[in-house]
Amino acid sequence: MSYVTATAKLMCPFGDVGGQLMVTSQQKFLIKGKPVATIQDARPMVNIPTMGMCKNPANPQVAAATAAALGVLTPQPCVPATTAWIPGNKAKTLAGGNPCLSNECTCMCMYGGVISITYPGQTEVN
């Protein structure tokens, strides 16, 4: 398990590019000079960036564009609709009073995507 820091790389299976996590929940606890991410870092477009073009038909924008194209899947700009990081930190380590993220956590999007951490932002195993 590795703790996640600012500059962690994220990926959604329905996006066409990855994104970089922005840590805003706390700035005091650092690993190699980077703030450690917590479960509070799940806000769309604040912490979780766009993942390029969304191709999930459960996304209302994609569904509408696909219907207008007579059923041809028509990706639309990704605007994450994230809810929360799960399963959270099994070690119960806190930063700024909130559980830290580990590279095993995922973040759910209300449109059906599961955002995963492809690089935790640092390489030490904690």
Chimera marker file (.cmm) of the C-alpha trace (Angstrom):
<marker_set name="trace">
<marker id="1" x="0.000" y="0.000" z="0.000" r="1" g="1" b="0" radius="0.5"/>
<marker id="2" x="1.219" y="3.502" z="-0.832" r="1" g="1" b="0" radius="0.5"/>
<marker id="3" x="-0.256" y="6.741" z="0.424" r="1" g="1" b="0" radius="0.5"/>
<marker id="4" x="-1.503" y="9.095" z="-2.261" r="1" g="1" b="0" radius="0.5"/>
<marker id="5" x="-0.077" y="12.595" z="-2.621" r="1" g="1" b="0" radius="0.5"/>
<marker id="6" x="-0.668" y="15.635" z="-4.789" r="1" g="1" b="0" radius="0.5"/>
<marker id="7" x="0.209" y="14.864" z="-8.423" r="1" g="1" b="0" radius="0.5"/>
<marker id="8" x="-1.252" y="11.351" z="-8.211" r="1" g="1" b="0" radius="0.5"/>
<marker id="9" x="-2.467" y="10.082" z="-11.580" r="1" g="1" b="0" radius="0.5"/>
<marker id="10" x="-6.104" y="9.065" z="-12.016" r="1" g="1" b="0" radius="0.5"/>
<marker id="11" x="-7.992" y="7.153" z="-14.707" r="1" g="1" b="0" radius="0.5"/>
<marker id="12" x="-11.646" y="6.503" z="-15.496" r="1" g="1" b="0" radius="0.5"/>
<marker id="13" x="-12.471" y="3.609" z="-17.837" r="1" g="1" b="0" radius="0.5"/>
<marker id="14" x="-14.969" y="5.841" z="-19.693" r="1" g="1" b="0" radius="0.5"/>
<marker id="15" x="-12.583" y="8.780" z="-20.183" r="1" g="1" b="0" radius="0.5"/>
<marker id="16" x="-10.066" y="9.040" z="-22.994" r="1" g="1" b="0" radius="0.5"/>
<marker id="17" x="-7.264" y="10.611" z="-20.911" r="1" g="1" b="0" radius="0.5"/>
<marker id="18" x="-6.108" y="10.438" z="-17.313" r="1" g="1" b="0" radius="0.5"/>
<marker id="19" x="-6.083" y="13.258" z="-14.827" r="1" g="1" b="0" radius="0.5"/>
<marker id="20" x="-4.055" y="14.512" z="-11.887" r="1" g="1" b="0" radius="0.5"/>
<marker id="21" x="-5.433" y="14.645" z="-8.346" r="1" g="1" b="0" radius="0.5"/>
<marker id="22" x="-5.443" y="18.037" z="-6.651" r="1" g="1" b="0" radius="0.5"/>
<marker id="23" x="-5.066" y="17.909" z="-2.872" r="1" g="1" b="0" radius="0.5"/>
<marker id="24" x="-6.995" y="20.679" z="-1.125" r="1" g="1" b="0" radius="0.5"/>
<marker id="25" x="-8.094" y="18.977" z="2.106" r="1" g="1" b="0" radius="0.5"/>
<marker id="26" x="-4.872" y="19.689" z="3.969" r="1" g="1" b="0" radius="0.5"/>
<marker id="27" x="-1.372" y="21.074" z="3.359" r="1" g="1" b="0" radius="0.5"/>
<marker id="28" x="0.434" y="20.250" z="6.612" r="1" g="1" b="0" radius="0.5"/>
<marker id="29" x="1.201" y="16.520" z="6.256" r="1" g="1" b="0" radius="0.5"/>
<marker id="30" x="3.671" y="15.827" z="3.457" r="1" g="1" b="0" radius="0.5"/>
<marker id="31" x="5.467" y="12.909" z="1.814" r="1" g="1" b="0" radius="0.5"/>
<marker id="32" x="8.547" y="13.979" z="-0.135" r="1" g="1" b="0" radius="0.5"/>
<marker id="33" x="7.338" y="17.569" z="-0.036" r="1" g="1" b="0" radius="0.5"/>
<marker id="34" x="3.851" y="16.818" z="-1.416" r="1" g="1" b="0" radius="0.5"/>
<marker id="35" x="0.589" y="17.059" z="0.554" r="1" g="1" b="0" radius="0.5"/>
<marker id="36" x="-0.980" y="13.715" z="1.431" r="1" g="1" b="0" radius="0.5"/>
<marker id="37" x="-4.475" y="13.221" z="-0.033" r="1" g="1" b="0" radius="0.5"/>
<marker id="38" x="-7.449" y="12.420" z="2.184" r="1" g="1" b="0" radius="0.5"/>
<marker id="39" x="-10.975" y="11.138" z="1.586" r="1" g="1" b="0" radius="0.5"/>
<marker id="40" x="-12.096" y="14.778" z="1.408" r="1" g="1" b="0" radius="0.5"/>
<marker id="41" x="-10.243" y="15.207" z="-1.912" r="1" g="1" b="0" radius="0.5"/>
<marker id="42" x="-13.166" y="13.905" z="-3.999" r="1" g="1" b="0" radius="0.5"/>
<marker id="43" x="-14.852" y="17.067" z="-5.286" r="1" g="1" b="0" radius="0.5"/>
<marker id="44" x="-15.446" y="17.120" z="-9.038" r="1" g="1" b="0" radius="0.5"/>
<marker id="45" x="-13.374" y="19.666" z="-10.990" r="1" g="1" b="0" radius="0.5"/>
<marker id="46" x="-11.694" y="20.762" z="-7.730" r="1" g="1" b="0" radius="0.5"/>
<marker id="47" x="-9.896" y="17.535" z="-6.762" r="1" g="1" b="0" radius="0.5"/>
<marker id="48" x="-10.978" y="15.192" z="-9.562" r="1" g="1" b="0" radius="0.5"/>
<marker id="49" x="-10.311" y="16.745" z="-12.986" r="1" g="1" b="0" radius="0.5"/>
<marker id="50" x="-11.955" y="16.071" z="-16.311" r="1" g="1" b="0" radius="0.5"/>
<marker id="51" x="-10.850" y="12.830" z="-17.955" r="1" g="1" b="0" radius="0.5"/>
<marker id="52" x="-11.163" y="14.164" z="-21.492" r="1" g="1" b="0" radius="0.5"/>
<marker id="53" x="-14.158" y="12.820" z="-23.398" r="1" g="1" b="0" radius="0.5"/>
<marker id="54" x="-16.701" y="10.567" z="-21.653" r="1" g="1" b="0" radius="0.5"/>
<marker id="55" x="-18.033" y="7.597" z="-23.583" r="1" g="1" b="0" radius="0.5"/>
<marker id="56" x="-20.388" y="6.183" z="-20.945" r="1" g="1" b="0" radius="0.5"/>
<marker id="57" x="-23.995" y="5.993" z="-22.220" r="1" g="1" b="0" radius="0.5"/>
<marker id="58" x="-25.179" y="6.390" z="-18.603" r="1" g="1" b="0" radius="0.5"/>
<marker id="59" x="-23.920" y="9.995" z="-18.741" r="1" g="1" b="0" radius="0.5"/>
<marker id="60" x="-26.975" y="12.092" z="-19.742" r="1" g="1" b="0" radius="0.5"/>
<marker id="61" x="-24.901" y="14.253" z="-22.107" r="1" g="1" b="0" radius="0.5"/>
<marker id="62" x="-23.510" y="11.183" z="-23.881" r="1" g="1" b="0" radius="0.5"/>
<marker id="63" x="-26.971" y="9.601" z="-24.030" r="1" g="1" b="0" radius="0.5"/>
<marker id="64" x="-28.501" y="12.727" z="-25.583" r="1" g="1" b="0" radius="0.5"/>
<marker id="65" x="-25.713" y="13.112" z="-28.146" r="1" g="1" b="0" radius="0.5"/>
<marker id="66" x="-25.906" y="9.408" z="-29.005" r="1" g="1" b="0" radius="0.5"/>
<marker id="67" x="-29.678" y="9.601" z="-29.468" r="1" g="1" b="0" radius="0.5"/>
<marker id="68" x="-29.253" y="12.657" z="-31.712" r="1" g="1" b="0" radius="0.5"/>
<marker id="69" x="-26.719" y="10.659" z="-33.761" r="1" g="1" b="0" radius="0.5"/>
<marker id="70" x="-29.308" y="7.888" z="-34.266" r="1" g="1" b="0" radius="0.5"/>
<marker id="71" x="-27.652" y="5.476" z="-31.840" r="1" g="1" b="0" radius="0.5"/>
<marker id="72" x="-24.012" y="6.047" z="-32.793" r="1" g="1" b="0" radius="0.5"/>
<marker id="73" x="-22.024" y="6.433" z="-29.543" r="1" g="1" b="0" radius="0.5"/>
<marker id="74" x="-21.054" y="10.106" z="-29.362" r="1" g="1" b="0" radius="0.5"/>
<marker id="75" x="-18.587" y="10.937" z="-26.548" r="1" g="1" b="0" radius="0.5"/>
<marker id="76" x="-19.040" y="14.241" z="-24.757" r="1" g="1" b="0" radius="0.5"/>
<marker id="77" x="-16.729" y="16.322" z="-22.533" r="1" g="1" b="0" radius="0.5"/>
<marker id="78" x="-16.172" y="14.644" z="-19.167" r="1" g="1" b="0" radius="0.5"/>
<marker id="79" x="-17.525" y="16.545" z="-16.190" r="1" g="1" b="0" radius="0.5"/>
<marker id="80" x="-16.931" y="14.195" z="-13.236" r="1" g="1" b="0" radius="0.5"/>
<marker id="81" x="-19.869" y="13.575" z="-10.913" r="1" g="1" b="0" radius="0.5"/>
<marker id="82" x="-17.831" y="12.007" z="-8.127" r="1" g="1" b="0" radius="0.5"/>
<marker id="83" x="-19.324" y="10.968" z="-4.825" r="1" g="1" b="0" radius="0.5"/>
<marker id="84" x="-16.695" y="9.564" z="-2.445" r="1" g="1" b="0" radius="0.5"/>
<marker id="85" x="-13.461" y="7.631" z="-2.211" r="1" g="1" b="0" radius="0.5"/>
<marker id="86" x="-13.851" y="3.970" z="-1.188" r="1" g="1" b="0" radius="0.5"/>
<marker id="87" x="-12.843" y="1.773" z="0.652" r="1" g="1" b="0" radius="0.5"/>
<marker id="88" x="-10.922" y="4.467" z="2.446" r="1" g="1" b="0" radius="0.5"/>
<marker id="89" x="-7.794" y="3.876" z="4.422" r="1" g="1" b="0" radius="0.5"/>
<marker id="90" x="-7.674" y="0.503" z="6.152" r="1" g="1" b="0" radius="0.5"/>
<marker id="91" x="-4.736" y="1.680" z="8.306" r="1" g="1" b="0" radius="0.5"/>
<marker id="92" x="-6.851" y="4.540" z="9.707" r="1" g="1" b="0" radius="0.5"/>
<marker id="93" x="-4.001" y="7.009" z="9.270" r="1" g="1" b="0" radius="0.5"/>
<marker id="94" x="-5.236" y="10.586" z="9.503" r="1" g="1" b="0" radius="0.5"/>
<marker id="95" x="-4.001" y="13.822" z="7.943" r="1" g="1" b="0" radius="0.5"/>
<marker id="96" x="-5.735" y="17.002" z="8.970" r="1" g="1" b="0" radius="0.5"/>
<marker id="97" x="-8.304" y="14.923" z="10.845" r="1" g="1" b="0" radius="0.5"/>
<marker id="98" x="-9.358" y="12.923" z="7.768" r="1" g="1" b="0" radius="0.5"/>
<marker id="99" x="-8.425" y="9.380" z="6.664" r="1" g="1" b="0" radius="0.5"/>
<marker id="100" x="-5.582" y="9.314" z="4.129" r="1" g="1" b="0" radius="0.5"/>
<marker id="101" x="-6.041" y="7.884" z="0.654" r="1" g="1" b="0" radius="0.5"/>
<marker id="102" x="-4.075" y="4.816" z="-0.377" r="1" g="1" b="0" radius="0.5"/>
<marker id="103" x="-3.402" y="3.626" z="-3.911" r="1" g="1" b="0" radius="0.5"/>
<marker id="104" x="-6.050" y="0.922" z="-3.337" r="1" g="1" b="0" radius="0.5"/>
<marker id="105" x="-8.901" y="3.455" z="-3.084" r="1" g="1" b="0" radius="0.5"/>
<marker id="106" x="-11.337" y="4.185" z="-5.898" r="1" g="1" b="0" radius="0.5"/>
<marker id="107" x="-13.766" y="7.060" z="-6.434" r="1" g="1" b="0" radius="0.5"/>
<marker id="108" x="-17.248" y="6.486" z="-7.795" r="1" g="1" b="0" radius="0.5"/>
<marker id="109" x="-18.776" y="8.662" z="-10.508" r="1" g="1" b="0" radius="0.5"/>
<marker id="110" x="-22.575" y="8.902" z="-10.526" r="1" g="1" b="0" radius="0.5"/>
<marker id="111" x="-22.496" y="8.108" z="-14.241" r="1" g="1" b="0" radius="0.5"/>
<marker id="112" x="-21.051" y="4.657" z="-13.574" r="1" g="1" b="0" radius="0.5"/>
<marker id="113" x="-17.313" y="5.152" z="-13.873" r="1" g="1" b="0" radius="0.5"/>
<marker id="114" x="-14.903" y="4.006" z="-11.192" r="1" g="1" b="0" radius="0.5"/>
<marker id="115" x="-11.910" y="6.318" z="-10.987" r="1" g="1" b="0" radius="0.5"/>
<marker id="116" x="-8.736" y="4.509" z="-9.977" r="1" g="1" b="0" radius="0.5"/>
<marker id="117" x="-5.312" y="5.696" z="-8.905" r="1" g="1" b="0" radius="0.5"/>
<marker id="118" x="-2.759" y="4.625" z="-11.496" r="1" g="1" b="0" radius="0.5"/>
<marker id="119" x="0.211" y="6.346" z="-9.796" r="1" g="1" b="0" radius="0.5"/>
<marker id="120" x="0.056" y="7.462" z="-6.145" r="1" g="1" b="0" radius="0.5"/>
<marker id="121" x="2.263" y="10.524" z="-6.612" r="1" g="1" b="0" radius="0.5"/>
<marker id="122" x="5.199" y="8.949" z="-4.784" r="1" g="1" b="0" radius="0.5"/>
<marker id="123" x="6.948" y="5.596" z="-4.833" r="1" g="1" b="0" radius="0.5"/>
<marker id="124" x="7.593" y="4.755" z="-1.191" r="1" g="1" b="0" radius="0.5"/>
<marker id="125" x="5.537" y="1.958" z="0.314" r="1" g="1" b="0" radius="0.5"/>
<marker id="126" x="4.133" y="2.993" z="3.684" r="1" g="1" b="0" radius="0.5"/>
<link id1="1" id2="2" r="1" g="1" b="0" radius="0.2"/>
<link id1="2" id2="3" r="1" g="1" b="0" radius="0.2"/>
<link id1="3" id2="4" r="1" g="1" b="0" radius="0.2"/>
<link id1="4" id2="5" r="1" g="1" b="0" radius="0.2"/>
<link id1="5" id2="6" r="1" g="1" b="0" radius="0.2"/>
<link id1="6" id2="7" r="1" g="1" b="0" radius="0.2"/>
<link id1="7" id2="8" r="1" g="1" b="0" radius="0.2"/>
<link id1="8" id2="9" r="1" g="1" b="0" radius="0.2"/>
<link id1="9" id2="10" r="1" g="1" b="0" radius="0.2"/>
<link id1="10" id2="11" r="1" g="1" b="0" radius="0.2"/>
<link id1="11" id2="12" r="1" g="1" b="0" radius="0.2"/>
<link id1="12" id2="13" r="1" g="1" b="0" radius="0.2"/>
<link id1="13" id2="14" r="1" g="1" b="0" radius="0.2"/>
<link id1="14" id2="15" r="1" g="1" b="0" radius="0.2"/>
<link id1="15" id2="16" r="1" g="1" b="0" radius="0.2"/>
<link id1="16" id2="17" r="1" g="1" b="0" radius="0.2"/>
<link id1="17" id2="18" r="1" g="1" b="0" radius="0.2"/>
<link id1="18" id2="19" r="1" g="1" b="0" radius="0.2"/>
<link id1="19" id2="20" r="1" g="1" b="0" radius="0.2"/>
<link id1="20" id2="21" r="1" g="1" b="0" radius="0.2"/>
<link id1="21" id2="22" r="1" g="1" b="0" radius="0.2"/>
<link id1="22" id2="23" r="1" g="1" b="0" radius="0.2"/>
<link id1="23" id2="24" r="1" g="1" b="0" radius="0.2"/>
<link id1="24" id2="25" r="1" g="1" b="0" radius="0.2"/>
<link id1="25" id2="26" r="1" g="1" b="0" radius="0.2"/>
<link id1="26" id2="27" r="1" g="1" b="0" radius="0.2"/>
<link id1="27" id2="28" r="1" g="1" b="0" radius="0.2"/>
<link id1="28" id2="29" r="1" g="1" b="0" radius="0.2"/>
<link id1="29" id2="30" r="1" g="1" b="0" radius="0.2"/>
<link id1="30" id2="31" r="1" g="1" b="0" radius="0.2"/>
<link id1="31" id2="32" r="1" g="1" b="0" radius="0.2"/>
<link id1="32" id2="33" r="1" g="1" b="0" radius="0.2"/>
<link id1="33" id2="34" r="1" g="1" b="0" radius="0.2"/>
<link id1="34" id2="35" r="1" g="1" b="0" radius="0.2"/>
<link id1="35" id2="36" r="1" g="1" b="0" radius="0.2"/>
<link id1="36" id2="37" r="1" g="1" b="0" radius="0.2"/>
<link id1="37" id2="38" r="1" g="1" b="0" radius="0.2"/>
<link id1="38" id2="39" r="1" g="1" b="0" radius="0.2"/>
<link id1="39" id2="40" r="1" g="1" b="0" radius="0.2"/>
<link id1="40" id2="41" r="1" g="1" b="0" radius="0.2"/>
<link id1="41" id2="42" r="1" g="1" b="0" radius="0.2"/>
<link id1="42" id2="43" r="1" g="1" b="0" radius="0.2"/>
<link id1="43" id2="44" r="1" g="1" b="0" radius="0.2"/>
<link id1="44" id2="45" r="1" g="1" b="0" radius="0.2"/>
<link id1="45" id2="46" r="1" g="1" b="0" radius="0.2"/>
<link id1="46" id2="47" r="1" g="1" b="0" radius="0.2"/>
<link id1="47" id2="48" r="1" g="1" b="0" radius="0.2"/>
<link id1="48" id2="49" r="1" g="1" b="0" radius="0.2"/>
<link id1="49" id2="50" r="1" g="1" b="0" radius="0.2"/>
<link id1="50" id2="51" r="1" g="1" b="0" radius="0.2"/>
<link id1="51" id2="52" r="1" g="1" b="0" radius="0.2"/>
<link id1="52" id2="53" r="1" g="1" b="0" radius="0.2"/>
<link id1="53" id2="54" r="1" g="1" b="0" radius="0.2"/>
<link id1="54" id2="55" r="1" g="1" b="0" radius="0.2"/>
<link id1="55" id2="56" r="1" g="1" b="0" radius="0.2"/>
<link id1="56" id2="57" r="1" g="1" b="0" radius="0.2"/>
<link id1="57" id2="58" r="1" g="1" b="0" radius="0.2"/>
<link id1="58" id2="59" r="1" g="1" b="0" radius="0.2"/>
<link id1="59" id2="60" r="1" g="1" b="0" radius="0.2"/>
<link id1="60" id2="61" r="1" g="1" b="0" radius="0.2"/>
<link id1="61" id2="62" r="1" g="1" b="0" radius="0.2"/>
<link id1="62" id2="63" r="1" g="1" b="0" radius="0.2"/>
<link id1="63" id2="64" r="1" g="1" b="0" radius="0.2"/>
<link id1="64" id2="65" r="1" g="1" b="0" radius="0.2"/>
<link id1="65" id2="66" r="1" g="1" b="0" radius="0.2"/>
<link id1="66" id2="67" r="1" g="1" b="0" radius="0.2"/>
<link id1="67" id2="68" r="1" g="1" b="0" radius="0.2"/>
<link id1="68" id2="69" r="1" g="1" b="0" radius="0.2"/>
<link id1="69" id2="70" r="1" g="1" b="0" radius="0.2"/>
<link id1="70" id2="71" r="1" g="1" b="0" radius="0.2"/>
<link id1="71" id2="72" r="1" g="1" b="0" radius="0.2"/>
<link id1="72" id2="73" r="1" g="1" b="0" radius="0.2"/>
<link id1="73" id2="74" r="1" g="1" b="0" radius="0.2"/>
<link id1="74" id2="75" r="1" g="1" b="0" radius="0.2"/>
<link id1="75" id2="76" r="1" g="1" b="0" radius="0.2"/>
<link id1="76" id2="77" r="1" g="1" b="0" radius="0.2"/>
<link id1="77" id2="78" r="1" g="1" b="0" radius="0.2"/>
<link id1="78" id2="79" r="1" g="1" b="0" radius="0.2"/>
<link id1="79" id2="80" r="1" g="1" b="0" radius="0.2"/>
<link id1="80" id2="81" r="1" g="1" b="0" radius="0.2"/>
<link id1="81" id2="82" r="1" g="1" b="0" radius="0.2"/>
<link id1="82" id2="83" r="1" g="1" b="0" radius="0.2"/>
<link id1="83" id2="84" r="1" g="1" b="0" radius="0.2"/>
<link id1="84" id2="85" r="1" g="1" b="0" radius="0.2"/>
<link id1="85" id2="86" r="1" g="1" b="0" radius="0.2"/>
<link id1="86" id2="87" r="1" g="1" b="0" radius="0.2"/>
<link id1="87" id2="88" r="1" g="1" b="0" radius="0.2"/>
<link id1="88" id2="89" r="1" g="1" b="0" radius="0.2"/>
<link id1="89" id2="90" r="1" g="1" b="0" radius="0.2"/>
<link id1="90" id2="91" r="1" g="1" b="0" radius="0.2"/>
<link id1="91" id2="92" r="1" g="1" b="0" radius="0.2"/>
<link id1="92" id2="93" r="1" g="1" b="0" radius="0.2"/>
<link id1="93" id2="94" r="1" g="1" b="0" radius="0.2"/>
<link id1="94" id2="95" r="1" g="1" b="0" radius="0.2"/>
<link id1="95" id2="96" r="1" g="1" b="0" radius="0.2"/>
<link id1="96" id2="97" r="1" g="1" b="0" radius="0.2"/>
<link id1="97" id2="98" r="1" g="1" b="0" radius="0.2"/>
<link id1="98" id2="99" r="1" g="1" b="0" radius="0.2"/>
<link id1="99" id2="100" r="1" g="1" b="0" radius="0.2"/>
<link id1="100" id2="101" r="1" g="1" b="0" radius="0.2"/>
<link id1="101" id2="102" r="1" g="1" b="0" radius="0.2"/>
<link id1="102" id2="103" r="1" g="1" b="0" radius="0.2"/>
<link id1="103" id2="104" r="1" g="1" b="0" radius="0.2"/>
<link id1="104" id2="105" r="1" g="1" b="0" radius="0.2"/>
<link id1="105" id2="106" r="1" g="1" b="0" radius="0.2"/>
<link id1="106" id2="107" r="1" g="1" b="0" radius="0.2"/>
<link id1="107" id2="108" r="1" g="1" b="0" radius="0.2"/>
<link id1="108" id2="109" r="1" g="1" b="0" radius="0.2"/>
<link id1="109" id2="110" r="1" g="1" b="0" radius="0.2"/>
<link id1="110" id2="111" r="1" g="1" b="0" radius="0.2"/>
<link id1="111" id2="112" r="1" g="1" b="0" radius="0.2"/>
<link id1="112" id2="113" r="1" g="1" b="0" radius="0.2"/>
<link id1="113" id2="114" r="1" g="1" b="0" radius="0.2"/>
<link id1="114" id2="115" r="1" g="1" b="0" radius="0.2"/>
<link id1="115" id2="116" r="1" g="1" b="0" radius="0.2"/>
<link id1="116" id2="117" r="1" g="1" b="0" radius="0.2"/>
<link id1="117" id2="118" r="1" g="1" b="0" radius="0.2"/>
<link id1="118" id2="119" r="1" g="1" b="0" radius="0.2"/>
<link id1="119" id2="120" r="1" g="1" b="0" radius="0.2"/>
<link id1="120" id2="121" r="1" g="1" b="0" radius="0.2"/>
<link id1="121" id2="122" r="1" g="1" b="0" radius="0.2"/>
<link id1="122" id2="123" r="1" g="1" b="0" radius="0.2"/>
<link id1="123" id2="124" r="1" g="1" b="0" radius="0.2"/>
<link id1="124" id2="125" r="1" g="1" b="0" radius="0.2"/>
<link id1="125" id2="126" r="1" g="1" b="0" radius="0.2"/>
</marker_set>
